[in-house]
Amino acid sequence: MMYLYLFIGLAIYRGLISWKFYVAAGRKAWEAFVPFYNVWVLLKITDRPKWWILLYYVPVVDNVMAIILTYELLHVFKFREIKYAILCVLTLGLYLAYLNYTEPLKYHGRDDSWIKKNLGSWVNAVLFAVVAATLIRSTTFESYTIPTGSMEESLMVGDFLFVSKMQYGVRLPMTPLTVPLVHDTIPVLGIPAYTDFIELPYIRLPKINEIQQNDPVVFNYPAQINTQGGRQTANGPTPLEVTVPPVDKKTNFVKRAVAVAGDTLVIDDGQIFINGVKSELPDRAKPQFKYLVEFDPAFYLDPVFMKEEYDIEFAGGSQEMTNQTAGDVRIYPRGVFDEFGIVTTNNFYAIDLTEENAEKLAQHPKVLRLEKLIQRVDSSNYDEVANSRWSLSLFPNLSSHAPAQHVWTRDDYGPLWIPEEGATVDLNLENLSIYRKIIEDYEHHSLEVKDGNIMIDGAVATSYTFAQNYYWMMGDNRHNSHDSRYWGFVPEDHIVGKPVFIWMSLDGYESGFKKLRTDRIFTTVNGSGERVHYFWPFMAVVVIWNVIAHFRKKKKAKAA
C-alpha cells in the first residue's frame, strides 16, 4: 500500500506544479493528476517514446527520468536553457510550479535541431547511459570490490566482482531518493548520497533459487549504526547522535552463508557442524586459521622468500608482516598468548594460514613451532572463559555483562538454531538475548521486561513467531573475520545478491603488470575444480563484434 500512497501523492504534487502546461498543450487539466496516465500524456506532449513510462516507475531510475522529462517539458514550451532545468531540480519542482502559475505558456513542440545545435547529442547519450547503468545496477548485476581479507583466499582483497541481484530475487530499492550509481556516500564530498525522507517497504521479486549452505552472499551489514558528534570542544562535548541507516544503505558485506533458516549450528574446535553433520566447503574455498609460528631466533625472514613461498608480505620492517591471503600477521612478545594456554620461550608470529600453507610452512627447517590457535572451552577453563573479552564480545553476550550468559568462543560456539519464517519459539529470560534484536530491530516490535514478564507490543509474550528467514554468515578467514559470531543473524531483507564473476583482480603489494592476478581475472566465483578463464573468449567476441560493425559501416557508406 505504501507504493500506492506514494504514487498518488507524487501524482497530485506533479499535477499541482504542471497542470497549466498540460492545458496549454491542448490537454485537460485533470490529466495532470491521474497516476501513470499523467506520465503517458506527458510523453505525448513532449513527443517522447511511450515505453519510457516503464523506466519512469523504476525506483532510483525514476529520479533520472524525472529530470529528463522535466527538461523535455520545459523544452516544448521554449524554456530551453539548461538553467531552467537546474532550477527545477534544485527546488524539487517548485520552480516548475512558479512557471506554471506566473508565466504565459505557449506550446511550441519539440525542436531536435535546437537540441543538437545547443546541447549536442552527447547530453542524451550521457543521460541514458546513467539510466541504463542505474537500471542494470538496481535489477541485474552490480560491481563490487573486496576491501578486506575476511573471505581470503576464496575472495581476495583487490577482487572486483559482479554480483547477481536476480539469484536470490531482486530487492526493490527501499530508499528511492538517492543519487544514481553510488551507494551511501557521494565520492570526494563525503556526504550522504540519499535522504530517508521517503522509505519504501521491503519487496523482493521472485528468486532464481534459495540461499544454500555455504553460498557466498553479499548483504547489508545488519548491526551498522552511524555516530556523529560526541567530540570534546572548547565549549564542552558535542551531543552524540546515533542513527541507523536505511536497510539498503547499510554497508555491503560479503561472507559465506554457513547456516540457513531452520538449521542448527555448532562450531566445535573450529569445525562447523550443521544439523549434526560436519560442514563441507566447496573445493575452491580455503578456510584459514591463526597459527602460532616460532622461528629460530637466528633465522633471517627473507621478505621475497616469504612472499613467493607462502604469500606473506612484510609491511613495516621486522616488527610486522601482512599476509595477502590471510590478513594480519604480527610479531608478539612472550606471554601474549597465555589465554590459549601457550607458554612461549621466544618471540613468535601469529599468522593466518590455510591448512595447505600451514603444512608447507611446518616443513621449513627454521620453524621451531607451529600450532593452530584454537580458543577452547571446557570444564577446566569455563569460569575464565565466561569472564574473558573473547567470549563477552560474541553474540548474544553483552561485553558489559560479565560473566557471559553463553560461554562460547569463536572456535567453540553453539548450539544455535537459525530462525525461520513462520516458525515459533518459546520465549523466556534465558533465550531472550538471542532473539531480542530480531524482535526489536528487524521485525520492529516494542519489547520490555516487566516484573519478570516479557512484554511485546504491550502484551505478555511466552512465544514468538518469526516474520522472515535469517542466515548465519561467516568469513573463510575464520580468525580474521567480523561476522555473525559477533553480531548475530542476517535478516532476509538485508540480502543483496550472490557473487558470480571476478572481472578484475589486483594485488595491492605488487606494482606494474605484476599487480594483475591473471589467474583470477574473468573467472567464476562458484563451481568446483580449477577456475575457468573467460578472458580470451570475451576478447574474441569483442574482436568479432568490431569486425562486423566495421564492414556494416563500410556497406552503408557504399550504399549512400
Number of C-alpha atoms within 10 A of each C-alpha: 8 10 11 10 10 14 16 16 14 15 19 16 16 20 22 18 19 23 22 22 29 23 17 16 20 11 16 14 16 12 19 28 21 18 18 18 14 20 23 19 18 24 19 13 20 21 14 15 10 13 10 14 18 10 18 18 16 18 20 24 27 21 20 20 21 17 18 15 19 21 22 23 26 22 23 20 19 16 16 19 13 13 11 17 23 16 14 20 18 10 11 12 20 17 17 23 22 13 19 18 15 8 10 11 18 13 19 12 16 19 12 10 10 12 15 13 9 12 14 12 12 10 12 14 11 11 15 15 12 17 21 14 16 23 20 14 19 22 18 17 22 19 14 17 18 19 13 18 23 29 28 27 21 20 29 22 22 20 21 22 26 22 23 23 24 21 20 21 21 22 22 19 23 19 20 21 19 21 19 22 18 14 17 20 15 15 11 6 8 9 10 15 18 20 14 14 8 11 17 17 12 13 13 16 12 12 14 12 10 11 21 14 20 20 20 27 22 23 24 21 22 24 16 15 11 10 11 11 11 13 10 10 8 6 6 9 11 13 11 11 10 12 11 14 15 17 21 22 22 20 15 18 21 27 24 22 21 24 28 26 22 16 21 18 23 23 20 19 15 20 14 21 20 20 15 12 11 13 17 14 16 14 12 16 21 19 22 27 21 24 22 18 20 20 19 15 13 7 10 10 14 11 17 13 12 16 16 10 12 19 17 24 21 20 15 9 8 13 12 15 22 20 22 24 25 30 25 18 23 16 16 16 12 14 14 12 15 10 16 12 13 14 12 16 10 13 15 22 20 22 27 30 29 23 15 12 14 21 12 12 18 15 11 10 10 16 15 14 14 20 14 18 21 19 18 20 21 11 7 8 12 14 14 15 22 20 17 18 16 17 28 25 19 23 22 25 21 16 17 10 10 14 19 22 17 20 23 28 27 22 21 20 24 18 16 14 18 19 26 20 14 12 14 13 14 11 17 14 12 9 14 15 16 19 17 17 19 21 19 15 13 19 13 11 15 14 18 16 12 9 7 9 14 20 17 18 13 11 12 14 15 14 12 15 15 17 18 17 19 25 25 27 29 23 25 27 26 22 24 20 19 16 23 22 21 19 20 22 28 25 23 20 19 21 27 25 25 24 26 19 20 22 17 18 24 20 16 12 14 11 10 6 10 12 14 17 15 15 11 22 22 22 21 19 22 18 12 12 9 9 16 15 16 13 14 10 11 11 11 11 11 11 12 11 11 12 12 10 12 11 11 12 12 11 11 9 9 8 7 6
